[in-house]
Structure formats: structure tokens, C-alpha cells
Amino acid sequence: MKKQLASFLLTIIFCFTMVVPGFAADMNIPVADKISAMEKILYGTEQSGSLIQRMDSLEDDVYGTLTSDSILARVDNMYDYLEGTPESGEASFATKLNVVEWRLNESMSGDPAKNRIEAQEKFLYGQTQSGALSGRLEELLKLASYTDGVVPVQQVTLPKDSVFKIVFTSEMSTKMSRQGDKVNFKAGDNLYVNDVLVLPKGATGIGEVKKVVQPGIFGKDGRIDITFTHIYGVDGTKIPLTVGELAKQKAESIAGAAGAAIGGMIVLGPVGVIGGAFVKGNSVTIPVGCETYVQTSEDVSLQGVVYQE
């Protein structure tokens, strides 16, 4: 009896994997997690309701219609469309949206996709448009000089220790900042691998205040230690960062005597400000707009955009 039951279960599993090969290949990512990830991409937060109701809502917003495939196939197909797969040779939804913002605004907001599409429509047309998000994105691509809607992409590797400039977009100070506070910054320049854009100017990054040292007696200055976590590439890939010797040397060579060491990094800033770090007594303030350099902490494979005149 046990042998018959085991044989029956194996048959069911075999048939299931044969019928739904995409699910078999992605069994390490649960369906609920994929739906949650897609909702966060589009809306910024996970939505409520049953999985089928949530999938219906996603398809209606993205495609403008509901597909008739199995729920597993529906989830896999949209997940592949939004996240993209390097093997497809086509730009992902995320890459296309980032390119639109980069070409029109020279920046990438990092906001939920639905909000970003609506913001670009308001900027161009004065109001949001109706219809499926996929079609609206294609129209924005045409206005961003991709008349056929095709964004030329190439899978490349951004090497470890690639150095580039970042700009702080949130203020920090020894008086107000606390350990664990989020640090916001953006890429100060475009970064290429050969002729392939991997990091657009304005791409958003995330860090964290690791430690705040308050001013002390005997003239001891305050200090802010920052951990740079990652920055988002043009395809949405998280690029891990660090402040190594190469980044410090680059900052020092640019800053010269005007550079201020903050938590082991050299911070640059506006003319007349010591490295962008306002020294008030012995406290330290790093205002919005200050610049420094970081470097990639490992090799990163990502989908970049091939440069075109």
C-alpha cells in the first residue's frame, strides 16, 4: 500500500512539472512572493485580497485585460515581463521605465512604477492617461526617442571596484542623525561598461547611518559613519557598494585641501564649504547636494542599455 501511494505521488509530481515547466524552474520563489514583488514594483506596497484577485488586478492594470492561462502561468508570465530575463534579449519593463525617466529628466526617481508613469504623463501631457500601463509605457518610450519602442540592451558585467560619484539627497548631522537612519543618494554621473549604460545619472541609492559620534571635550569633533548599501542599475539590479581605497583616493584628488573626512570618506561640496561638511563648533552637518565617491564591492551582471547617438 505504501509503495502504491509513493508511486502515485511521484506520478502526480512528474505530471505537474511537465505541464508547468516554468513553475518547476522557479520553485524556489513561491507564487505569493512573486505576486507581492510585482505589487511592490507597481504600487510600492503589497495589496490585499486572494492571490487570484490580486493577480486579476495586476493583469488589468498592466495588460488591460485578463489572460486565460493557469494562475501559475499567469504569475510567471507577468513576473518575467516586469523583472525581465537576460536570455530573452529584450529590455525588461523596469529597464524601459528607467530609460524613459533618464532620457526625459536625466534622473531615476525609484518610486513605484505606476506613480512614475503617471508623473511622466503629467509632465508631457498635463494629465495622466488612461489604458494599460504597458501601452502607456510604450508611448512614453516613443517620446523618449525610441520610436519603435525597442530599447537595445546587452548583458554586461560591471567590474568590482568601479568608482563613481554620488550626490546626497538627504541631510545628515551629528545633532539630528541617529544610528540606523536611512541615507539617500543618487548617481552623480552616467556609468558605462564600454558603450553600454549600466548606471544612469540620477539613479537612486540607499545607505544607512552606522554610527554617530557626538562632539566631545578637548575639541573632539563629531563624526558620522555611513554604510553605503546599494544603488539601482538601469535594469533595477541592486549594485552593492563600499568606500574603499580607490574611492577615497579619487575623492582626495578632486577635493584637495578642501576635502573633509567624514566617517572615513572624503565629502565634497559647494565652493566655500569645507568639503560640503558644515562645521558648526565641533558638530558636523552634511547637507543635500554634497558629493563623494564610492566603488562597487563585487562584480555585478546586469542588463545595460547600448548607447545610441
C-alpha positions in Angstrom: 0.0 0.0 0.0 2.8 2.4 0.9 4.6 1.6 -2.3 1.4 2.3 -4.3 0.9 5.6 -2.6 4.5 6.6 -3.2 4.3 5.7 -6.8 1.0 7.7 -7.1 2.6 10.8 -5.6 5.7 10.6 -7.8 3.4 10.4 -10.9 1.5 13.5 -9.8 4.7 15.4 -9.2 6.1 14.3 -12.6 2.9 15.3 -14.5 2.7 18.6 -12.7 6.3 19.6 -13.6 5.8 18.5 -17.2 2.6 20.6 -17.5 4.1 23.7 -15.9 7.8 23.8 -16.7 8.1 27.5 -15.8 6.9 26.8 -12.3 9.3 23.9 -12.0 12.2 26.1 -12.9 11.1 28.8 -10.4 10.0 26.6 -7.5 12.5 28.4 -5.2 10.3 31.5 -5.5 6.7 30.9 -4.1 3.8 32.3 -6.1 2.7 34.5 -3.3 6.2 36.1 -3.1 6.2 36.8 -6.8 2.8 38.5 -6.7 4.0 40.5 -3.7 7.2 41.5 -5.5 5.2 42.6 -8.6 2.8 44.7 -6.5 5.7 46.4 -4.8 7.2 47.2 -8.2 4.0 48.7 -9.5 2.3 50.2 -6.4 5.0 50.3 -3.7 3.2 48.1 -1.3 1.7 44.6 -1.1 -2.1 44.6 -1.8 -4.9 42.7 0.0 -7.2 40.0 -1.2 -6.9 36.5 -2.5 -4.0 35.6 -4.8 -6.4 35.3 -7.8 -8.0 38.6 -7.1 -4.6 40.3 -6.8 -3.4 38.7 -10.0 -6.6 39.8 -11.8 -5.9 43.4 -10.6 -2.3 43.2 -11.8 -3.2 42.0 -15.2 -5.9 44.5 -15.6 -3.5 47.4 -14.7 -0.6 46.1 -16.7 -2.2 44.5 -19.8 -5.7 46.0 -19.7 -7.2 42.5 -19.9 -7.2 39.2 -18.1 -5.4 36.2 -19.6 -7.0 32.7 -19.7 -3.9 30.7 -18.6 -3.5 28.9 -15.3 -2.8 31.0 -12.3 0.8 29.7 -12.2 1.4 30.6 -15.8 -0.1 34.0 -15.4 2.1 34.8 -12.5 5.3 33.5 -14.3 4.5 35.4 -17.5 3.9 38.7 -15.8 6.9 38.2 -13.4 9.1 37.6 -16.4 7.7 40.7 -18.2 8.2 43.0 -15.2 11.5 41.6 -14.0 12.9 40.6 -17.4 15.2 37.7 -18.2 18.7 38.2 -19.7 18.1 35.2 -22.1 15.2 37.0 -23.8 17.4 39.7 -25.3 14.7 42.3 -24.7 14.6 45.1 -22.3 12.5 44.5 -19.1 9.7 46.7 -18.0 11.9 48.1 -15.3 14.7 48.9 -17.8 12.2 50.7 -20.2 10.8 52.8 -17.4 14.2 53.8 -16.1 15.3 54.7 -19.7 12.2 56.9 -20.1 13.0 58.8 -16.9 16.7 59.1 -17.8 16.0 60.4 -21.3 13.3 62.8 -20.3 14.6 64.0 -16.9 18.2 62.8 -16.6 17.2 61.1 -13.4 15.6 57.9 -12.0 13.1 58.5 -9.1 12.9 55.0 -7.8 9.2 55.5 -7.0 6.5 52.8 -7.7 6.2 52.2 -11.4 2.5 53.3 -11.6 3.4 56.6 -10.0 6.4 57.1 -12.3 4.4 56.6 -15.4 1.7 59.0 -14.2 4.3 61.6 -13.3 5.8 61.5 -16.8 2.4 61.8 -18.4 1.6 64.8 -16.3 4.9 66.3 -17.3 4.4 65.7 -21.0 0.6 66.0 -21.4 -0.5 67.9 -18.4 -2.6 65.0 -17.1 -2.4 61.2 -16.6 -3.6 59.0 -19.5 -6.0 56.0 -19.5 -5.4 52.5 -20.5 -2.9 49.7 -19.7 0.4 50.6 -18.1 2.3 48.5 -20.7 0.8 50.5 -23.6 1.3 53.8 -21.8 4.9 53.0 -21.2 5.4 52.2 -24.9 4.0 55.6 -25.8 6.4 57.3 -23.4 9.3 55.4 -25.0 8.4 56.9 -28.4 8.6 60.4 -26.9 12.0 59.4 -25.4 13.4 58.9 -28.9 12.7 55.1 -29.1 10.2 55.5 -31.9 9.8 51.7 -32.4 9.5 51.0 -28.7 12.6 48.9 -28.8 15.4 49.6 -26.2 18.7 48.0 -27.3 20.1 46.1 -24.3 23.1 43.9 -23.6 24.1 41.7 -20.7 27.3 43.0 -19.3 29.4 42.8 -16.1 30.1 45.9 -14.1 33.5 45.1 -12.6 34.3 45.2 -8.9 36.0 48.4 -7.7 34.3 50.6 -10.4 34.5 54.1 -8.9 31.8 56.7 -9.5 30.5 59.9 -7.9 27.3 60.1 -5.8 25.3 63.1 -4.5 23.5 63.1 -1.2 19.8 63.8 -1.4 19.1 63.7 2.4 20.7 65.8 5.0 22.7 64.3 7.9 24.1 65.9 11.1 25.6 64.8 14.4 22.8 66.7 16.1 19.9 65.1 14.3 21.1 61.8 12.7 20.9 58.5 14.6 22.3 55.0 14.1 20.1 53.1 11.7 18.8 56.2 9.9 18.3 55.8 6.1 20.7 57.6 3.9 19.5 58.7 0.4 21.8 59.5 -2.5 21.9 59.3 -6.3 24.5 58.7 -9.0 26.3 62.0 -10.0 27.2 60.8 -13.5 26.4 58.2 -16.1 28.4 55.0 -15.7 29.2 52.8 -18.8 30.8 49.5 -19.5 32.3 50.2 -22.9 29.3 51.7 -24.7 26.7 50.1 -22.5 24.9 52.3 -19.9 24.7 50.4 -16.6 24.1 53.3 -14.2 22.3 56.4 -15.3 22.9 59.8 -13.7 20.2 60.3 -11.0 19.9 56.6 -10.2 18.9 56.2 -6.6 20.9 54.5 -3.9 20.4 53.6 -0.3 22.7 53.7 2.7 22.5 53.7 6.5 24.0 55.7 9.3 26.2 53.2 11.0 27.4 55.4 13.9 27.1 59.0 15.1 29.9 60.3 17.3 28.9 63.5 19.2 31.4 66.3 19.8 33.4 65.8 22.9 35.6 67.6 25.3 39.1 68.8 24.4 38.0 69.9 20.9 36.9 66.4 19.8 34.9 66.7 16.6 31.7 64.9 15.8 31.6 62.2 13.2 29.1 60.4 11.1 29.9 56.9 9.8 27.9 55.8 6.8 27.4 52.3 5.3 26.6 52.5 1.5 24.3 49.5 0.9 23.5 49.6 -2.8 22.4 51.7 -5.8 20.0 50.6 -8.5 21.3 49.9 -12.0 19.4 50.8 -15.2 17.6 47.5 -15.1 16.8 47.8 -11.4 19.6 45.5 -10.3 20.9 46.2 -6.8 24.6 47.1 -7.1 26.4 46.6 -3.8 28.8 49.5 -2.8 31.6 50.3 -0.4 34.1 53.1 0.2 37.5 51.5 -0.5 40.9 53.0 -1.1 40.1 53.7 -4.8 37.1 55.8 -3.9 39.0 57.7 -1.2 41.9 58.4 -3.5 39.5 59.7 -6.2 37.7 62.0 -3.7 41.0 63.2 -2.3 42.4 64.0 -5.7 39.3 66.1 -6.5 38.9 67.7 -3.2 42.5 68.5 -2.4 42.8 70.6 0.8 39.0 71.4 0.7 38.1 67.8 1.4 36.6 66.8 4.7 36.9 63.3 6.1 33.6 62.1 7.4 33.4 58.6 8.7 36.4 57.5 6.6 35.2 59.1 3.4 36.1 62.4 1.7 33.0 64.5 1.2 33.0 67.3 -1.4 30.6 70.1 -1.7 29.8 73.7 -2.8 32.5 76.3 -3.2 33.3 78.0 0.2 32.1 75.0 2.2 34.8 72.7 3.6 34.1 69.6 1.7 30.4 70.2 2.0 30.5 69.3 5.6 29.4 72.3 7.6 31.4 72.6 10.8 29.4 74.3 13.5 31.5 74.3 16.6 32.6 70.7 16.6 29.4 69.3 15.2 29.1 68.2 11.6 26.3 68.7 9.0 26.3 67.1 5.6 23.7 69.0 3.5 21.8 67.9 0.5 23.9 68.2 -2.7 27.2 67.2 -1.1 29.2 64.7 -3.2 31.6 61.9 -2.6 32.9 58.8 -4.4 32.0 55.1 -3.8 33.0 51.9 -5.6 31.3 48.6 -6.4 32.1 45.8 -3.9 31.8 42.9 -6.3 31.3 42.0 -10.0 27.7 42.6 -11.0 26.0 41.1 -14.0 23.1 43.3 -15.3 21.2 44.3 -18.3 22.6 47.6 -19.7 21.4 49.9 -22.5 23.5 50.1 -25.6 24.5 53.7 -26.2 23.0 55.3 -29.4 23.6 58.8 -30.8 
